[in-house]
């Protein structure tokens, strides 16, 4: 009888120990599941941020495209094989007005996207360089409509493009955009 009680006791200990290890495995399995869900959520969040950043980029492009196209038309008139003074004057006036409107639009532009506040702030901090670009274009056209020098303006646009590109790279995009080309 003592042997049976001893055997029953050992079986009870083994059974309790076995149940204990099952519950630990369940906890580890749950932890692994939670880790997988957390990384899936992070991946979904990263994808959502990327999508929103692309929306911001597209909105910037669409907003400033009309201004940029008029400036480009002026530059094309300047570089034409046969110089047409009237075309230069007309496109120059349109470009000057577009630059003024572009500077105002850049000053008033607000990021309307579902992004973390820090990222919105970073994007908004790029806008003064874009505004300065348009202001430099307007100044160059005011100074010399027949042959405006956009060197200072181009430096400001490059600064804007580089800053915006850095935000995209930090978000995991492999390449930075050429916003001037996209706006043209």
N, C-alpha and C positions, 0 to 999 in steps of 0.2 A: 504494500500500500504506500509505503514511503517512497518507493520508486515511482509510482504513478503520480504522486503529488509533486515530486521533484521534476518529473518529465512534464507535467502540466505547467509547473512554474516556469520551466525553461521555454516551453512553447509560448507561454504568455509574454515572456520577455522578448522572444524573437518576434512575435506578432506585433507587439508595441513598437519595437525597434523598426520593424518593416514599415509600419504605418507612419512612423516619424520620418523615415527616408522618403516615403511617397509624398508627404506633405512638403518636404523640402524641394523635391523635384517639381512639384506643382508650383511652388513659389518661384523657383528658377525659371520655369516655363513661362509663368506670368510676367516675370521681369524681362525675359527675352521678348515676349510679345509686346510689352510696354515700350521697350527700346526700339523694336521694329516700328511700332506705331508712331513713336516720337520722331524717328528719322524720316518716316513717310510724311508726317505733318511738316517737318522742316523742309523737306524736298518740295512739298506742295506750296509752302509759304515762299520758298525761293522762286518757284515757277510763277507764282502770283506776282511777286515783286518784279520779276523780269517782264512779265506781260504788262504791268503798269508802267514800267520804264519805257517800253516800246511805245505804249500809248502816249506818254509824255513827249517822246521824241517825234512821233508822228504829228502830234498837236503843235509842237514848236515848228516843225517843218511847214505844216499847212498854214499856220498863223503868219509866218514871216516870208513865205514863198512869194506872195504878191509884191511885197516891197523889193525883194531880191531880184525878181524878174525885171523890174523897171531899171534897177541899177545895172543889171547885166545887159539890157538893151542899150543903155548908154555906152557901156564898154565896147559892145559890138559895133556901134556906130563909129566910135573912135578908131577901132582897128580895121575898119572896112578899107578895101583896096582903093576905092575912090572916095575921098573925103567929101561928105555932104554936110556943109556948115549948118544948113537948116535942120537936118536930121539930128546933128549933134546938139544943137540948141534945144530942139523939142524934147529929145530923150533926156538931155541934161536937166531940163526943168522938171520933167516927170520923175527922174531919179532923185533929184533934190527934195521934191515933195515926199516921195516914197521913203527917203532916208529920215526925214523929219517925223513922218508917221511911224516908221519902224522903231525909232528911238522912243517915241511915246508909248508904243505898244510893248516894247521891252521893259520900260519902266513900270507899266501897269500889269504886266503878265503875272498871273498867279497859277501855281501848280495845282491843278484839280485832279488829284489821283489818290488812290487808296494805297499810300506808301507810308513807311515809318516817318515820323516827324523829322528826324535827323536827315533822312534822305531828301525830303522836300526842301529842307533848309539848304542843303548842299546844292540842289538844283537852282534854287532861287539865288544863291550866291554866285552862280555863273552868269546871271542875267545882266549885271552891270557891265560886263565885258561886251556882251551883245549890244547893249544900249550904246556903249562907247564906240563900237564899230559903226553904227548908223550915224552917230554924231560926227565921227571923223569923215565919213562919206559926205555928209552935208557940208562940213567945213571945206573939204577939198573941192567940192563943186562950187561953193560960194567963192573960193579963192581963185579958181581958174576953170571955168566951165569948158573952155576949148580943149583943155588937156589936164584934167584933174589927176592928182597924184594920190592914189589910194594906199600907199605903203603903210602909213600909220593905221589906217582902217583895217587892212589885212592882218596886221599884227594883233589887233584887238579881237578879230574874228578867230584867229588861230588860238588865242588865249581862251576864248569861249569854248571852242571846239575841243581843246585839250582838257579843259576842266570837266566838260560834260562827258567826254570819253573816259576820263578817270572814274567817274561815278559808275558808268556802265561796266568798266573792268572790275571795280570793287564788287559789283553785283554778280560777277561771274561770266560776263560776256567775253567771248574770245577776241573780238576785234572792236576797234572804235570806229564810229561813223565819220564820214566826211559830210558834215551838215551843210557846208556851202554847196556841195554838189547836189545834195538832196533838196535844197531850197531853190536851186536853179531851174 
